[in-house]
Amino acid sequence: MKLLIICEYCNNSIELPADGYNHQINFSSAVDGKFKLDHYGVEIKNDVSASLDINFVEDLAKARNTDKVTQILEDRIEENLSIDSKLTELRIDCGKCDNYFILSNL
């Protein structure tokens, strides 16, 4: 598969083929200024939930100083949290005329 982007105002265009191995398109390195991802137009929804292991909580409670708490958190916080992120909106701008479109409900 490939992605074809054409600006309807100025006819700026680019064809982005997926690589043959893992079917990915590296947008940032492929567009050469013709189009850009507007980082202000990216919307990501996060859902964070904690499922704290009792040993983790007990170790935090036993910690006697900030350095020990920091060490415990740095070493084990990831295994006690679940973070799900979903890209919901993506804006792509034309590099020539600043026309844009927004992909939504991804």
C-alpha positions as CSV (number, residue, x, y, z in Angstrom):
1,M,0.0,0.0,0.0
2,K,1.0,3.6,-0.4
3,L,-0.3,7.0,0.8
4,L,-0.9,9.7,-1.7
5,I,-1.4,13.3,-0.4
6,I,-2.4,16.0,-2.9
7,C,-3.2,19.6,-1.9
8,E,-6.4,20.6,-3.7
9,Y,-5.4,24.3,-3.7
10,C,-1.9,24.3,-5.0
11,N,-1.5,20.7,-6.3
12,N,1.5,20.0,-4.1
13,S,1.7,16.3,-3.9
14,I,3.7,13.4,-2.5
15,E,3.4,9.6,-2.8
16,L,4.6,7.7,0.3
17,P,5.1,4.0,-0.3
18,A,5.3,1.7,2.7
19,D,8.5,-0.2,3.2
20,G,8.5,-3.8,2.0
21,Y,9.4,-5.3,5.4
22,N,7.1,-4.0,8.0
23,H,4.6,-2.0,6.0
24,Q,5.5,1.3,7.7
25,I,5.8,4.8,6.3
26,N,8.2,7.1,8.1
27,F,6.3,10.4,7.5
28,S,8.9,12.8,9.0
29,S,11.8,11.6,6.9
30,A,9.8,11.0,3.7
31,V,8.0,14.3,3.0
32,D,11.0,16.7,2.6
33,G,9.1,19.8,3.6
34,K,6.2,19.2,1.1
35,F,3.8,18.4,3.9
36,K,4.2,18.5,7.7
37,L,2.4,17.1,10.7
38,D,1.1,19.9,12.8
39,H,2.1,18.9,16.3
40,Y,-0.6,21.3,17.7
41,G,-3.1,19.3,15.6
42,V,-2.4,16.0,17.2
43,E,-4.9,14.8,19.8
44,I,-4.1,11.9,22.1
45,K,-6.4,10.5,24.7
46,N,-4.8,8.8,27.7
47,D,-6.3,6.4,30.1
48,V,-4.2,5.8,33.2
49,S,-5.0,3.2,35.8
50,A,-3.1,2.0,38.8
51,S,-3.0,-1.5,40.0
52,L,-0.6,-1.3,42.9
53,D,1.1,-4.4,44.1
54,I,1.0,-4.7,47.9
55,N,4.8,-5.1,48.2
56,F,5.3,-1.9,46.2
57,V,3.0,0.0,48.6
58,E,4.6,-1.5,51.7
59,D,8.1,-0.6,50.4
60,L,7.0,3.0,49.8
61,A,5.5,3.1,53.3
62,K,8.8,1.8,54.8
63,A,11.0,4.3,52.9
64,R,12.6,6.7,55.4
65,N,13.8,9.4,53.0
66,T,13.0,11.1,49.7
67,D,16.0,9.4,48.0
68,K,14.6,5.9,48.9
69,V,11.1,6.8,47.7
70,T,12.5,8.2,44.5
71,Q,14.5,5.0,43.9
72,I,11.5,2.8,44.5
73,L,9.3,4.8,42.2
74,E,11.9,4.9,39.4
75,D,12.5,1.2,39.6
76,R,8.9,0.0,39.9
77,I,6.3,2.5,39.0
78,E,5.9,1.3,35.4
79,E,4.9,-2.2,36.6
80,N,2.2,-0.7,38.8
81,L,0.6,1.6,36.3
82,S,-1.2,0.9,33.1
83,I,-1.3,3.7,30.5
84,D,-3.4,3.3,27.3
85,S,-3.0,6.1,24.7
86,K,-5.1,6.5,21.6
87,L,-4.4,8.9,18.7
88,T,-7.7,10.4,17.9
89,E,-6.9,13.3,15.6
90,L,-4.0,14.2,13.3
91,R,-3.5,17.4,11.2
92,I,-1.4,17.5,8.0
93,D,-0.4,20.8,6.6
94,C,0.6,21.6,3.0
95,G,4.2,23.0,3.0
96,K,3.5,25.4,0.1
97,C,0.2,27.1,0.8
98,D,-0.7,26.1,4.4
99,N,-3.9,24.3,3.5
100,Y,-4.5,21.4,5.8
101,F,-6.7,18.5,6.6
102,I,-7.5,16.7,9.8
103,L,-7.8,12.9,10.1
104,S,-10.2,12.3,13.0
105,N,-12.0,9.4,14.7
106,L,-8.9,7.3,14.2
